[in-house]
Amino acid sequence: MNAQPTCLWLPALDRFDAAHPLRRLLARADRLADGPRERLAALAAAFDGGGAPLPAAALLREQLAGDAGEAMWLNADPAWVQPDMTGVRLMACGSLSLQPDEAQAYAQVLQPAFAEAGLQLEITAPGHWQLRLSPDMPLPDFATPEQALGEDLYQHLPSGAEGRRWRVLLNEAQVLLHQHPLNAARESRGLSPVNSVWFWGAGHLPAALRSGFAGAIGNDALLRALAARAGIPGQACTPSTVAAAAAGSLIDLQDIPAAELGREWWPTLQALAQRQSLHFAFASGEHWSWRPRHRWRFWRGAPR
């Protein structure tokens, strides 16, 4: 039997109201030290690559296209930025409900600018655009979308001489995308425009990764890519796959609203808690440990 508990990644704790059934379960669980709040940091901890930054672009390329090879890869994901009184804010990145033909249409206007810079834009998937770089190209540090979302994007652009070419390229991409006719059509359907890209996740495909988990269940492409590289089973997240999860699995529920977890998923999660040790990890950093015997702790009150 796998000694490691099954780990459930959940939305931020403040998304669960006081009446949520998970709150009653946490009242009987043991509080642990907080963990990382950034998703990429949590992924890196779950799949030990030797302490190096997570090369998200190469991992995604290998998972989705199978040809990462020895090249250096950099994500150039579609993004939505919005100006305000103090600057320009990154509102969304990658998750923009793009169709394949839309992604190709946007890429067509961007390709000349990237080609002039000696780069080729690859549409790996509608929400994942990438650049194949030479293996020895020096690169600045790039902020992840998670670090920049909701903030003035200019505070998170790569700095220094090495960052200049990427700042210039980002500006050119924004100019080209700003008036793209697809944006008006998308906005008329209540969808966000695509008026920028975001560079992040640079690196080479790692030779191997390690994970103590028995498997990974989730809908995030990067999680599935990490599981494949670590040689553990990866599955889509559905109530049936969660119900059948092997002990010691990683189950990613962070993209499911807390209310939906309490309304539609709770019977599955409750059944899991009755037979497995669980580790609850919230996106806001709080961690709890649960053992099936904890259900007898009737005297404990609800956590705040």
C-alpha positions as CSV (number, residue, x, y, z in Angstrom):
1,M,0.0,0.0,0.0
2,N,1.3,3.5,-0.9
3,A,2.2,5.2,2.4
4,Q,1.7,8.7,0.9
5,P,-1.7,10.1,1.3
6,T,-3.8,11.1,-1.6
7,C,-3.3,14.8,-2.2
8,L,-6.3,17.0,-3.2
9,W,-5.5,20.4,-4.7
10,L,-8.4,22.8,-4.0
11,P,-9.4,26.4,-4.7
12,A,-8.4,29.1,-2.2
13,L,-9.9,28.4,1.2
14,D,-11.8,31.7,1.4
15,R,-13.9,30.4,-1.6
16,F,-15.5,27.8,0.8
17,D,-18.3,29.4,2.8
18,A,-19.0,28.5,6.5
19,A,-21.7,26.0,5.5
20,H,-19.6,24.1,3.0
21,P,-19.4,20.4,3.9
22,L,-15.6,20.5,3.5
23,R,-15.5,22.9,6.4
24,R,-17.0,20.3,8.7
25,L,-14.4,17.8,7.5
26,L,-11.5,20.2,8.1
27,A,-12.8,20.8,11.6
28,R,-11.7,17.2,12.4
29,A,-8.5,17.2,10.4
30,D,-5.0,18.3,11.5
31,R,-3.7,21.6,10.3
32,L,-0.2,21.5,8.8
33,A,2.3,24.1,7.9
34,D,1.4,26.2,4.9
35,G,2.7,25.3,1.4
36,P,3.5,27.3,-1.7
37,R,0.7,29.5,-3.1
38,E,2.0,29.7,-6.6
39,R,0.8,26.8,-8.7
40,L,4.1,26.4,-10.6
41,A,6.0,26.1,-7.3
42,A,3.5,23.4,-6.1
43,L,4.0,21.6,-9.4
44,A,7.7,21.8,-9.1
45,A,7.6,20.4,-5.6
46,A,5.3,17.5,-6.7
47,F,7.6,16.6,-9.5
48,D,11.2,16.9,-8.3
49,G,13.3,18.0,-11.2
50,G,16.4,18.6,-9.1
51,G,15.6,22.2,-8.0
52,A,15.7,23.8,-11.5
53,P,12.9,26.2,-12.6
54,L,10.0,24.3,-14.2
55,P,10.5,24.3,-18.0
56,A,6.8,24.5,-18.7
57,A,7.2,25.4,-22.4
58,A,9.3,22.3,-23.2
59,L,7.1,20.0,-21.1
60,L,3.9,21.3,-22.8
61,R,5.4,21.0,-26.3
62,E,6.5,17.4,-25.7
63,Q,3.1,16.5,-24.2
64,L,1.0,18.2,-27.0
65,A,3.3,17.8,-30.1
66,G,5.9,15.2,-29.1
67,D,8.9,17.1,-30.6
68,A,10.5,19.1,-27.9
69,G,13.8,17.5,-28.5
70,E,16.9,19.3,-27.3
71,A,15.6,22.8,-28.3
72,M,15.0,25.6,-25.8
73,W,11.3,26.4,-25.7
74,L,9.5,29.6,-24.5
75,N,5.7,30.0,-24.1
76,A,4.2,33.0,-26.0
77,D,0.7,32.4,-24.9
78,P,-2.3,34.4,-26.1
79,A,-3.2,37.1,-23.6
80,W,-5.7,39.8,-22.8
81,V,-4.5,43.1,-21.4
82,Q,-6.5,46.1,-20.4
83,P,-5.4,49.7,-19.9
84,D,-6.5,51.6,-16.8
85,M,-5.6,54.9,-15.1
86,T,-2.3,53.5,-13.8
87,G,-1.0,51.3,-16.5
88,V,-1.9,48.1,-18.5
89,R,-3.1,45.0,-16.6
90,L,-2.7,41.4,-17.6
91,M,-6.3,40.1,-17.3
92,A,-6.0,36.6,-18.8
93,C,-3.4,34.3,-20.3
94,G,-3.9,31.1,-22.2
95,S,-7.5,30.4,-21.0
96,L,-9.3,32.5,-23.6
97,S,-11.6,29.9,-25.2
98,L,-9.8,30.1,-28.5
99,Q,-10.8,27.9,-31.5
100,P,-8.0,26.4,-33.7
101,D,-8.9,28.7,-36.7
102,E,-8.8,31.8,-34.5
103,A,-5.4,30.9,-33.1
104,Q,-4.0,30.4,-36.6
105,A,-5.5,33.7,-37.7
106,Y,-3.9,35.6,-34.9
107,A,-0.6,33.8,-35.5
108,Q,-0.6,34.8,-39.2
109,V,-0.3,38.5,-38.3
110,L,2.3,37.9,-35.7
111,Q,4.6,35.6,-37.7
112,P,6.4,38.4,-39.7
113,A,7.4,40.2,-36.5
114,F,8.7,37.0,-34.9
115,A,10.5,36.0,-38.2
116,E,12.2,39.4,-38.3
117,A,13.5,38.6,-34.8
118,G,14.8,35.2,-36.0
119,L,12.0,33.3,-34.2
120,Q,9.2,30.9,-35.3
121,L,5.9,31.0,-33.6
122,E,4.4,27.6,-33.1
123,I,0.7,27.1,-32.3
124,T,1.1,24.0,-30.2
125,A,-2.6,24.2,-29.2
126,P,-5.1,27.1,-29.4
127,G,-4.3,28.2,-25.9
128,H,-0.6,27.3,-26.0
129,W,1.6,29.3,-28.4
130,Q,5.4,28.7,-28.2
131,L,8.7,29.7,-29.6
132,R,11.5,27.2,-30.5
133,L,14.8,28.8,-29.5
134,S,18.4,27.8,-30.1
135,P,19.7,25.7,-27.2
136,D,22.3,28.2,-26.1
137,M,20.3,31.4,-26.4
138,P,20.8,33.6,-23.3
139,L,17.4,34.5,-21.7
140,P,16.3,36.8,-19.0
141,D,14.0,35.8,-16.2
142,F,10.3,35.7,-17.3
143,A,7.4,36.2,-14.8
144,T,4.7,33.5,-14.9
145,P,1.1,34.5,-15.8
146,E,0.2,33.7,-12.2
147,Q,2.7,36.3,-10.9
148,A,1.4,39.0,-13.3
149,L,-2.3,38.4,-13.5
150,G,-4.3,41.4,-12.4
151,E,-1.2,43.6,-12.1
152,D,0.5,46.2,-14.2
153,L,2.2,44.0,-16.7
154,Y,5.1,46.5,-17.1
155,Q,6.2,45.6,-13.5
156,H,6.7,42.0,-14.6
157,L,8.5,42.4,-18.0
158,P,12.0,41.0,-18.3
159,S,14.6,43.5,-17.3
160,G,18.1,44.4,-18.4
161,A,19.8,44.2,-21.8
162,E,18.7,40.6,-22.3
163,G,15.1,41.5,-21.6
164,R,15.1,44.4,-24.0
165,R,14.4,42.4,-27.2
166,W,11.5,40.7,-25.5
167,R,10.0,43.9,-24.3
168,V,10.2,45.3,-27.9
169,L,8.8,42.1,-29.3
170,L,5.9,42.1,-26.8
171,N,5.1,45.7,-27.8
172,E,5.1,44.8,-31.5
173,A,2.8,41.9,-30.8
174,Q,0.4,44.2,-29.0
175,V,0.3,46.7,-31.8
176,L,-0.4,44.0,-34.4
177,L,-3.1,42.3,-32.3
178,H,-4.8,45.5,-31.1
179,Q,-6.9,46.0,-34.2
180,H,-7.3,42.4,-35.3
181,P,-10.9,42.0,-36.7
182,L,-11.3,38.8,-34.7
183,N,-11.3,40.8,-31.5
184,A,-14.5,42.7,-32.3
185,A,-16.2,39.4,-33.3
186,R,-15.1,37.8,-30.1
187,E,-16.2,40.7,-27.9
188,S,-19.6,40.7,-29.7
189,R,-20.0,37.1,-28.4
190,G,-19.0,38.1,-24.9
191,L,-15.4,36.7,-25.2
192,S,-12.2,38.4,-24.2
193,P,-10.1,39.9,-27.0
194,V,-6.6,38.6,-27.7
195,N,-4.4,41.7,-27.8
196,S,-1.1,40.5,-26.4
197,V,1.1,37.5,-25.8
198,W,2.9,36.5,-22.6
199,F,6.4,35.0,-22.5
200,W,7.1,32.5,-19.7
201,G,8.2,29.0,-18.9
202,A,11.5,28.9,-20.8
203,G,13.7,25.8,-20.7
204,H,14.8,22.5,-22.1
205,L,12.9,19.2,-21.7
206,P,14.2,17.5,-18.6
207,A,15.8,14.1,-19.0
208,A,13.6,12.7,-16.2
209,L,11.4,13.7,-13.4
210,R,10.5,12.0,-10.1
211,S,7.3,11.9,-8.3
212,G,6.2,10.1,-5.1
213,F,2.6,10.1,-6.4
214,A,0.9,7.0,-7.7
215,G,-0.8,8.9,-10.4
216,A,-2.2,12.4,-11.4
217,I,-5.8,13.3,-12.0
218,G,-6.5,16.7,-13.5
219,N,-7.4,18.6,-16.6
220,D,-4.4,21.0,-16.6
221,A,-2.1,20.2,-19.6
222,L,1.0,21.0,-17.7
223,L,0.1,18.6,-14.9
224,R,-0.5,15.8,-17.4
225,A,2.8,16.7,-19.1
226,L,4.7,16.3,-15.8
227,A,3.0,13.0,-15.0
228,A,4.0,11.6,-18.4
229,R,7.6,12.7,-17.9
230,A,7.7,11.2,-14.5
231,G,6.2,7.9,-15.8
232,I,3.1,7.9,-13.7
233,P,-0.5,7.5,-14.9
234,G,-2.3,10.7,-15.9
235,Q,-6.1,11.0,-16.2
236,A,-8.7,13.6,-16.8
237,C,-10.6,14.8,-13.7
238,T,-14.1,13.5,-13.5
239,P,-16.1,12.2,-10.5
240,S,-15.6,8.6,-11.7
241,T,-11.8,9.0,-12.0
242,V,-11.6,10.6,-8.6
243,A,-13.8,7.9,-7.1
244,A,-11.4,5.2,-8.4
245,A,-8.2,7.1,-7.5
246,A,-5.4,4.9,-6.2
247,A,-4.1,5.7,-2.8
248,G,-1.3,8.2,-3.0
249,S,-2.6,10.0,-6.1
250,L,-2.5,13.7,-6.8
251,I,-6.0,15.0,-7.6
252,D,-6.2,18.6,-9.0
253,L,-9.6,20.2,-8.3
254,Q,-8.4,23.8,-8.3
255,D,-10.3,24.8,-11.4
256,I,-13.6,23.6,-10.0
257,P,-15.7,26.3,-8.2
258,A,-16.0,25.6,-4.4
259,A,-19.8,25.7,-4.7
260,E,-19.7,23.0,-7.4
261,L,-17.4,20.9,-5.2
262,G,-20.0,21.0,-2.4
263,R,-23.0,20.5,-4.6
264,E,-21.9,17.9,-7.3
265,W,-18.6,16.4,-6.1
266,W,-19.1,16.1,-2.4
267,P,-20.5,12.5,-2.4
268,T,-17.4,11.4,-4.3
269,L,-15.0,13.3,-2.0
270,Q,-16.8,12.1,1.1
271,A,-16.5,8.5,0.0
272,L,-12.8,9.0,-0.7
273,A,-12.3,10.4,2.8
274,Q,-13.9,7.4,4.3
275,R,-11.4,5.0,2.9
276,Q,-8.1,7.0,2.3
277,S,-5.8,9.3,4.1
278,L,-6.0,12.7,2.4
279,H,-3.8,15.8,2.2
280,F,-5.8,18.9,1.4
281,A,-3.8,21.7,-0.2
282,F,-5.5,24.9,-0.9
283,A,-4.5,27.4,-3.6
284,S,-4.2,30.0,-0.8
285,G,-1.5,27.9,0.8
286,E,-3.3,26.2,3.8
287,H,-2.7,22.5,4.2
288,W,-4.6,19.9,6.3
289,S,-4.0,16.2,6.9
290,W,-7.0,13.9,7.2
291,R,-7.2,10.3,8.3
292,P,-10.4,8.2,8.1
293,R,-10.3,7.8,11.9
294,H,-10.6,11.6,12.3
295,R,-14.4,11.3,11.6
296,W,-14.8,10.3,15.2
297,R,-13.5,13.7,16.4
298,F,-17.0,15.0,17.1
299,W,-15.9,17.5,19.7
300,R,-14.0,19.7,17.3
301,G,-15.6,22.9,16.2
302,A,-15.6,24.3,12.6
303,P,-12.4,26.1,11.5
304,R,-12.5,29.8,11.0
